[in-house]
Amino acid sequence: MKQFLLILSFCMLSLSASVQASGGYGITLEPAQNNLRDQDSLKRGAILFSNYCMACHSLKYMRYNRIARNLGWDEDAIVAEMAYGQSTVYEDVTTRILPGVAMDVFGTEPPDLSLMSRLKGTDYIYSFLRGYEQNEKGEWENHVLKGTAMPNVLEGIQRHSSEEEYAEAARDITNFLDYVGEPSKIDRLDLGWKVVAFLLVLLLLAYLLKREYWKDIEH
């Protein structure tokens, strides 16, 4: 029985490693290696998202003033940088495309990207943005999501910038979407270490108290 459980555990670990390596999508994903503590990257990602993604996609669960507060932006600056003065700082980050146009052009409605990083993961987003390749006919295809209706929005950067600059642009957008998916993630992680430290101190005190209670009892 013990041997069976050991073999089963080994198989489950191997399967888990395989799924993680492929991102669970049957493909190999590039590691995004984004850093939520890099505010310069987050600001660049916000501007890139505005320039290349907001023509079709929204972030309906985010307001401009929340982004400004978290990323250390002046409220007037973020309206100028991301909304080009077309929205107030209290509004949600919404697409600029008119209703019904996307369906006519792409045959589908572009999804809201507020929770995309939590749904798909940062490696998927990064790999998708960098997954466009041209076929023999000169048409763009994405090997991460076959048949996607989304065009290669970073084509200009891909063609006219270095590989490092292209990768950085994709990483900055991924980083920003990771932040949007859970704006309090850094606070949660920082608080988590404090909670663990508190519980360890509490465990030590409980152990010492237990020894004090039981030191005179024979057992």
Residue frames relative to the residue before (quaternion, step in Angstrom):
aa qw qx qy qz dx dy dz
M 1.0000 0.0000 0.0000 0.0000 0.00 0.00 0.00
K 0.6571 0.5064 -0.3110 0.4638 3.56 0.96 -0.88
Q 0.6394 0.5221 -0.3256 0.4610 3.58 1.03 -0.81
F 0.6342 0.5324 -0.3263 0.4559 3.57 1.01 -0.82
L 0.6710 0.4920 -0.2972 0.4684 3.58 0.91 -0.91
L 0.6314 0.5311 -0.3311 0.4579 3.58 1.05 -0.75
I 0.6635 0.4953 -0.2982 0.4749 3.58 0.95 -0.89
L 0.6433 0.5240 -0.3165 0.4597 3.57 1.00 -0.87
S 0.6510 0.5118 -0.3153 0.4635 3.59 0.96 -0.84
F 0.6438 0.5235 -0.3180 0.4586 3.58 0.99 -0.82
C 0.6520 0.5128 -0.3078 0.4661 3.56 0.99 -0.86
M 0.6567 0.5104 -0.3100 0.4606 3.58 0.96 -0.87
L 0.6446 0.5107 -0.3190 0.4711 3.60 1.01 -0.78
S 0.6500 0.5125 -0.3172 0.4628 3.59 0.98 -0.81
L 0.6544 0.5061 -0.3064 0.4709 3.55 1.00 -0.88
S 0.6462 0.5250 -0.3175 0.4539 3.59 0.97 -0.85
A 0.6515 0.5093 -0.3117 0.4680 3.59 0.98 -0.84
S 0.6493 0.5203 -0.3176 0.4547 3.57 1.01 -0.82
V 0.6621 0.5038 -0.3011 0.4660 3.56 0.97 -0.89
Q 0.6555 0.5107 -0.3156 0.4582 3.57 0.96 -0.83
A 0.6466 0.5283 -0.3248 0.4441 3.59 1.00 -0.80
S 0.7371 0.3854 -0.2235 0.5082 3.57 1.04 -0.71
G 0.4603 -0.6840 0.4461 0.3483 3.57 1.27 -0.13
G 0.5647 -0.6144 0.3825 0.3966 3.59 1.26 0.18
Y 0.6447 0.5398 -0.3146 0.4404 3.60 1.27 0.12
G 0.5353 -0.6425 0.4026 0.3722 3.59 1.24 0.15
I 0.6852 0.3902 -0.2792 0.5480 3.59 1.24 0.35
T 0.4857 -0.6381 0.5041 0.3207 3.53 -1.26 0.34
L 0.2010 -0.7966 0.5635 0.0864 3.56 -0.67 1.11
E 0.4417 -0.6614 0.5354 0.2844 3.54 -1.13 0.68
P 0.4599 -0.6708 0.4932 0.3086 3.62 -0.94 0.76
A 0.4300 -0.7278 0.4726 0.2491 3.57 -0.73 1.04
Q 0.0872 -0.8385 0.5282 0.1016 3.56 1.05 -0.83
N 0.2894 0.7623 -0.5250 0.2438 3.56 0.99 0.83
N 0.2497 -0.7754 0.5714 0.0992 3.55 -1.21 0.55
L 0.3120 -0.7900 0.5020 0.1630 3.59 -0.36 1.23
R 0.6312 0.5283 -0.3408 0.4543 3.59 1.21 -0.27
D 0.5788 0.5667 -0.3682 0.4565 3.58 1.31 -0.11
Q 0.1939 -0.8321 0.5095 0.1021 3.59 0.06 1.26
D 0.5862 0.5596 -0.3795 0.4464 3.59 1.10 -0.55
S 0.6445 0.5086 -0.3092 0.4799 3.57 1.02 -0.82
L 0.6500 0.5181 -0.3165 0.4570 3.58 0.98 -0.84
K 0.6532 0.5003 -0.3144 0.4735 3.59 0.99 -0.79
R 0.6410 0.5006 -0.3252 0.4824 3.58 0.96 -0.83
G 0.6529 0.5230 -0.3139 0.4490 3.58 0.98 -0.83
A 0.6302 0.5338 -0.3300 0.4572 3.57 1.05 -0.77
I 0.6765 0.4774 -0.2931 0.4781 3.57 0.94 -0.87
L 0.6438 0.5094 -0.3211 0.4721 3.59 0.99 -0.80
F 0.6289 0.5255 -0.3361 0.4641 3.57 1.01 -0.78
S 0.6483 0.5164 -0.3138 0.4632 3.57 0.98 -0.85
N 0.7232 0.4660 -0.2502 0.4441 3.58 0.91 -0.93
Y 0.8200 0.2890 -0.1110 0.4814 3.57 0.95 -0.88
C 0.7722 0.3770 -0.1857 0.4765 3.61 1.13 -0.47
M 0.6636 0.5553 -0.3136 0.3910 3.58 1.01 -0.80
A 0.4633 0.6516 -0.4639 0.3814 3.59 1.22 -0.06
C 0.7966 0.2262 -0.1153 0.5486 3.58 1.16 -0.59
H 0.7896 0.3548 -0.1547 0.4761 3.58 0.95 -0.89
S 0.2587 -0.7501 0.5931 0.1368 3.53 -1.24 0.65
L 0.2124 -0.6960 0.6574 0.1958 3.51 -1.45 0.11
K 0.0990 -0.8844 0.4531 0.0521 3.53 0.61 1.20
Y 0.6833 0.4658 -0.3007 0.4752 3.61 1.19 -0.31
M 0.6742 0.4540 -0.2946 0.5026 3.59 1.25 0.18
R 0.2017 -0.7430 0.6244 0.1322 3.55 -1.16 0.72
Y 0.6315 -0.5568 0.3850 0.3780 3.52 -1.18 0.56
N 0.6721 0.5105 -0.3223 0.4287 3.60 0.91 -0.81
R 0.6049 0.5376 -0.3602 0.4641 3.60 1.13 -0.55
I 0.6423 0.5085 -0.3189 0.4767 3.57 0.98 -0.83
A 0.6483 0.5260 -0.3169 0.4501 3.56 0.92 -0.93
R 0.6717 0.5071 -0.2973 0.4508 3.58 0.90 -0.92
N 0.7141 0.4631 -0.2597 0.4563 3.58 0.88 -0.91
L 0.7619 0.3794 -0.1983 0.4860 3.59 0.98 -0.79
G 0.5133 -0.6792 0.4077 0.3301 3.57 1.24 0.16
W 0.4187 0.6976 -0.4608 0.3547 3.54 1.11 0.77
D 0.4661 -0.6134 0.5501 0.3225 3.55 -1.19 0.53
E 0.5640 -0.6380 0.3970 0.3424 3.60 -0.92 0.86
D 0.6491 0.4979 -0.3272 0.4730 3.59 0.99 -0.73
A 0.6417 0.5427 -0.3218 0.4360 3.57 1.05 -0.79
I 0.6849 0.4849 -0.3116 0.4458 3.59 0.88 -0.84
V 0.6134 0.5268 -0.3519 0.4716 3.59 1.08 -0.63
A 0.6684 0.4864 -0.2990 0.4767 3.57 1.03 -0.77
E 0.7127 0.4769 -0.2610 0.4433 3.60 0.91 -0.94
M 0.7965 0.3161 -0.1528 0.4923 3.58 0.88 -0.94
A 0.7921 0.3097 -0.1530 0.5033 3.59 0.93 -0.87
Y 0.3216 -0.7758 0.4841 0.2457 3.58 1.30 -0.11
G 0.6882 -0.5198 0.2673 0.4298 3.55 1.06 0.85
Q 0.5431 0.6510 -0.3862 0.3635 3.59 1.27 0.10
S 0.7479 0.2739 -0.1809 0.5769 3.61 1.27 -0.15
T 0.4581 -0.6320 0.5324 0.3274 3.54 -1.29 0.27
V 0.6442 -0.5545 0.3709 0.3743 3.54 -1.23 0.45
Y 0.6666 0.5124 -0.2939 0.4546 3.61 1.22 -0.41
E 0.5723 0.6143 -0.3728 0.3952 3.59 1.25 -0.11
D 0.5626 -0.5672 0.4766 0.3668 3.54 -1.32 0.36
V 0.5055 -0.6219 0.5008 0.3270 3.55 -1.25 0.48
T 0.0621 0.8345 -0.5373 0.1053 3.57 -0.12 1.29
T 0.6296 -0.5632 0.3993 0.3563 3.53 -1.25 0.55
R 0.4385 -0.6904 0.5137 0.2592 3.53 -1.25 0.47
I 0.5293 0.6432 -0.4141 0.3669 3.58 1.23 -0.17
L 0.4733 -0.6762 0.4863 0.2868 3.58 -1.01 0.75
P 0.6129 -0.5693 0.3924 0.3825 3.61 -1.07 0.65
G 0.8102 0.2752 -0.2172 0.4697 3.55 -0.96 0.92
V 0.5649 0.6182 -0.3943 0.3785 3.61 1.14 -0.44
A 0.6489 0.5327 -0.3226 0.4372 3.58 0.92 -0.89
M 0.6440 0.5179 -0.3248 0.4600 3.58 0.98 -0.81
D 0.6651 0.4999 -0.3035 0.4642 3.59 0.98 -0.79
V 0.7313 0.4369 -0.2360 0.4676 3.59 0.97 -0.88
F 0.8164 0.2663 -0.1078 0.5010 3.57 0.78 -1.07
G 0.4483 -0.6992 0.4494 0.3289 3.57 1.21 -0.35
T 0.7640 0.2049 -0.1449 0.5944 3.59 1.27 0.21
E 0.4710 -0.6505 0.5104 0.3075 3.54 -1.26 0.39
P 0.4457 -0.6901 0.4930 0.2865 3.64 -0.74 0.96
P 0.4589 -0.7045 0.4628 0.2808 3.61 -0.89 0.86
D 0.5084 -0.5755 0.5312 0.3579 3.52 -1.28 0.40
L 0.2963 -0.8047 0.4988 0.1263 3.59 -0.89 0.95
S 0.2925 0.7927 -0.4979 0.1955 3.60 1.21 0.25
L 0.8138 0.2209 -0.0831 0.5310 3.59 0.87 -0.96
M 0.3074 0.7916 -0.4893 0.1985 3.59 1.22 0.29
S 0.6497 0.5222 -0.3379 0.4371 3.62 0.94 -0.75
R 0.6728 0.4709 -0.2970 0.4872 3.58 1.09 -0.63
L 0.6558 0.5120 -0.3041 0.4640 3.56 1.13 -0.61
K 0.8197 0.2540 -0.0919 0.5052 3.57 0.82 -1.04
G 0.4564 -0.6661 0.4713 0.3547 3.59 1.08 -0.64
T 0.5879 -0.6153 0.4013 0.3387 3.55 -1.14 0.63
D 0.6112 0.5502 -0.3650 0.4364 3.61 1.02 -0.67
Y 0.6366 0.5273 -0.3262 0.4585 3.57 1.02 -0.78
I 0.6639 0.5022 -0.3134 0.4569 3.60 0.85 -0.94
Y 0.6660 0.5054 -0.2978 0.4608 3.57 0.87 -0.97
S 0.6823 0.4826 -0.2880 0.4676 3.58 0.89 -0.93
F 0.6316 0.5331 -0.3336 0.4535 3.58 1.03 -0.75
L 0.6649 0.5039 -0.3097 0.4561 3.59 0.89 -0.90
R 0.7455 0.3712 -0.2038 0.5148 3.59 1.10 -0.69
G 0.5579 0.6759 -0.3498 0.3309 3.55 1.30 0.00
Y 0.5016 0.6715 -0.4224 0.3452 3.61 1.24 0.11
E 0.0323 0.7709 -0.6330 0.0625 3.54 -1.01 0.98
Q 0.4087 -0.7031 0.5256 0.2498 3.56 -1.14 0.61
N 0.3472 -0.7320 0.5477 0.2092 3.56 -0.97 0.89
E 0.7697 -0.3649 0.2526 0.4589 3.57 -1.31 -0.13
K 0.6840 0.4771 -0.2794 0.4759 3.58 1.14 -0.60
G 0.5404 -0.6301 0.3979 0.3906 3.58 1.26 -0.05
E 0.5094 0.6392 -0.4208 0.3935 3.58 1.28 0.22
W 0.4471 -0.6942 0.4989 0.2633 3.55 -1.09 0.75
E 0.0184 -0.7667 0.6416 -0.0118 3.54 -1.03 0.92
N 0.2678 -0.7533 0.5789 0.1605 3.55 -1.18 0.57
H 0.3327 -0.7840 0.4887 0.1889 3.58 -0.51 1.15
V 0.5927 0.5582 -0.3749 0.4433 3.61 1.23 -0.25
L 0.7889 0.0669 -0.0163 0.6107 3.59 1.02 -0.84
K 0.2545 -0.8024 0.5259 0.1218 3.54 -0.05 1.33
G 0.8365 0.2102 -0.1627 0.4792 3.55 -1.02 0.86
T 0.3204 0.7598 -0.5130 0.2385 3.60 1.18 0.33
A 0.4205 -0.7046 0.5156 0.2466 3.55 -1.08 0.77
M 0.5592 0.6229 -0.3829 0.3909 3.58 1.25 -0.28
P 0.3760 -0.7229 0.5289 0.2376 3.60 -0.80 0.94
N 0.5946 -0.5479 0.4399 0.3909 3.55 -1.30 0.17
V 0.1826 -0.8436 0.4963 0.0936 3.57 0.19 1.30
L 0.7042 0.4316 -0.2655 0.4974 3.59 1.17 -0.49
E 0.2538 0.8067 -0.5021 0.1808 3.58 1.23 0.39
G 0.6511 0.5304 -0.3235 0.4361 3.59 0.91 -0.89
I 0.6663 0.4776 -0.2968 0.4898 3.58 0.96 -0.87
Q 0.6463 0.5369 -0.3180 0.4393 3.57 0.98 -0.87
R 0.7139 0.4607 -0.2533 0.4625 3.59 0.96 -0.87
H 0.8270 0.3018 -0.0987 0.4640 3.55 0.82 -1.00
S 0.6835 0.4129 -0.2993 0.5223 3.59 1.23 0.24
S 0.6148 -0.5311 0.4202 0.4042 3.55 -1.28 0.18
E 0.6636 -0.4942 0.3772 0.4161 3.56 -1.28 0.30
E 0.6371 0.5301 -0.3263 0.4546 3.58 1.04 -0.76
E 0.6686 0.4883 -0.3011 0.4731 3.60 0.96 -0.84
Y 0.6313 0.5263 -0.3224 0.4696 3.58 1.05 -0.78
A 0.6639 0.4902 -0.3005 0.4781 3.59 0.94 -0.89
E 0.6451 0.5247 -0.3241 0.4511 3.59 0.99 -0.81
A 0.6358 0.5241 -0.3344 0.4575 3.60 0.98 -0.80
A 0.6637 0.4912 -0.3028 0.4760 3.59 0.92 -0.89
R 0.6591 0.5052 -0.3068 0.4649 3.58 1.01 -0.81
D 0.6422 0.5251 -0.3308 0.4499 3.61 0.98 -0.77
I 0.6439 0.4992 -0.3204 0.4832 3.60 0.98 -0.81
T 0.6413 0.5226 -0.3119 0.4672 3.57 0.98 -0.89
N 0.6415 0.5305 -0.3128 0.4574 3.56 0.97 -0.89
F 0.6629 0.5025 -0.3019 0.4658 3.57 0.94 -0.90
L 0.6754 0.4791 -0.2983 0.4746 3.60 0.93 -0.83
D 0.5891 0.5455 -0.3633 0.4727 3.58 1.15 -0.54
Y 0.6440 0.5039 -0.3095 0.4853 3.58 1.00 -0.82
V 0.6605 0.5185 -0.3136 0.4433 3.60 0.87 -0.94
G 0.6393 0.5555 -0.3274 0.4190 3.59 0.99 -0.79
E 0.7850 -0.0368 0.0299 0.6177 3.59 1.13 -0.62
P 0.2137 -0.8339 0.4950 0.1178 3.61 0.19 1.24
S 0.7263 0.4231 -0.2394 0.4860 3.61 1.11 -0.59
K 0.3057 0.7981 -0.4827 0.1914 3.59 1.24 0.24
I 0.6629 0.4961 -0.3138 0.4646 3.60 0.88 -0.90
D 0.6436 0.5115 -0.3212 0.4701 3.60 0.97 -0.83
R 0.6496 0.5215 -0.3161 0.4539 3.56 1.00 -0.83
L 0.6693 0.4947 -0.3028 0.4644 3.58 0.93 -0.88
D 0.6585 0.5008 -0.3131 0.4663 3.58 0.96 -0.84
L 0.6581 0.4931 -0.3055 0.4800 3.58 1.00 -0.80
G 0.5986 0.5955 -0.3554 0.4009 3.57 1.05 -0.72
W 0.6538 0.5013 -0.3163 0.4704 3.59 0.95 -0.83
K 0.6447 0.5179 -0.3251 0.4587 3.58 1.00 -0.76
V 0.6441 0.5156 -0.3162 0.4682 3.58 1.03 -0.81
V 0.6482 0.5110 -0.3180 0.4664 3.59 0.97 -0.86
A 0.6475 0.5131 -0.3182 0.4650 3.59 0.96 -0.86
F 0.6413 0.5215 -0.3207 0.4625 3.59 0.99 -0.84
L 0.6732 0.4955 -0.3020 0.4583 3.59 0.93 -0.89
L 0.6312 0.5224 -0.3409 0.4608 3.60 1.05 -0.68
V 0.6416 0.5004 -0.3212 0.4844 3.59 1.00 -0.80
L 0.6441 0.5172 -0.3150 0.4673 3.58 1.00 -0.85
L 0.6316 0.5288 -0.3272 0.4630 3.60 1.04 -0.78
L 0.6499 0.5109 -0.3163 0.4654 3.58 0.96 -0.86
L 0.6587 0.5005 -0.3107 0.4681 3.59 0.93 -0.87
A 0.6482 0.5139 -0.3204 0.4616 3.58 0.99 -0.81
Y 0.6426 0.5185 -0.3239 0.4618 3.58 1.02 -0.78
L 0.6647 0.4963 -0.3026 0.4693 3.58 0.92 -0.90
L 0.6389 0.5169 -0.3220 0.4701 3.58 1.06 -0.76
K 0.6327 0.5284 -0.3260 0.4627 3.56 1.02 -0.78
R 0.6520 0.5069 -0.3153 0.4674 3.59 0.95 -0.83
E 0.6450 0.5272 -0.3232 0.4489 3.56 1.01 -0.82
Y 0.6645 0.5052 -0.3015 0.4607 3.59 1.00 -0.84
W 0.7834 0.3859 -0.1705 0.4563 3.58 0.91 -0.93
K 0.4604 0.7246 -0.4433 0.2577 3.61 1.20 -0.15
D 0.7433 0.3844 -0.2258 0.4988 3.61 1.08 -0.64
I 0.5938 0.5565 -0.3681 0.4496 3.60 1.24 0.13
E 0.3531 -0.7359 0.5377 0.2112 3.55 -0.79 0.99
H 0.1333 0.7803 -0.6014 0.1077 3.52 -0.96 0.86
